[in-house]
Amino acid sequence: MDHKDFALQFAKKAGNIIRESFALGIKKEWKVDATPVTEVDLGVNRLLIQQVKEYFPEGGFGGRREL
């Protein structure tokens, strides 16, 4: 899978998570730097990390959405 196909596939999956979450309501928490983070943010971040590791195992990845 090339990078463009990966990005399109990820965007569709992330969009599904976001749509489902908005229908249910969004819970917000605060990170240590006093900025908000939602369960949606964390779910999309987890999906991205999982997908990058699966499709591009030779690359590295770090997320910024931790609490």
N, C-alpha and C positions, 0 to 999 in steps of 0.2 A: 504494500500500500504506500503510495507517495504522500507527501505532506499535505497537498491540497485535498486529496480524498479523505485523509485522516481528519483534517479540520472540518470538512463538511459533515462527516459522520459524527464527530464530537458535537458540533453545533446542534444537530438534530436531537441527539440524546440529552444534551444540556437543556435545550428548549423544552423537552418533555418534562424534565424534572422541575423546571421553573413554572411551567403552566400548571402542573399538578399541585405544586406547593401554593401558588396563588389562590387556587380554588379552595384550599384547606385553611388558608390564613398563614401568616408568617410570624414565627417566634424570633425575637431579637435578643442577643446577648452582647456583652461588651468585652472587647479584647483588652489586654494589659495596657495598651496605649490609648485607651478610652475611645476607640472607634467601634462602631457597631459591626456585628457579624450575624448573619442569619443562618438557620439550618439549611436554607437553599444555597447560600455561599459555600458552606462546608460540604454539602452533598455534591455540588458541581466540582469543587476542588478535588474531592476524593475520586470522582469519576475521571477527571483529567489526569491525575497522577496514575491511576490504574491503567488507563488507556495508553498513556505515553510509555509506561513500563512494558506493557504488553506488545505494542507495535514497534517501539524503538528502544529495545533493551540496552543498546550500546550507549544511549545518551543518559544524561543526568537530569534530575528535575527536583525543584524545591518549591513548596507552596508558601503563600504568605497569609493564609486565612486562619491560622491557628488562634485559639483563644488565649 
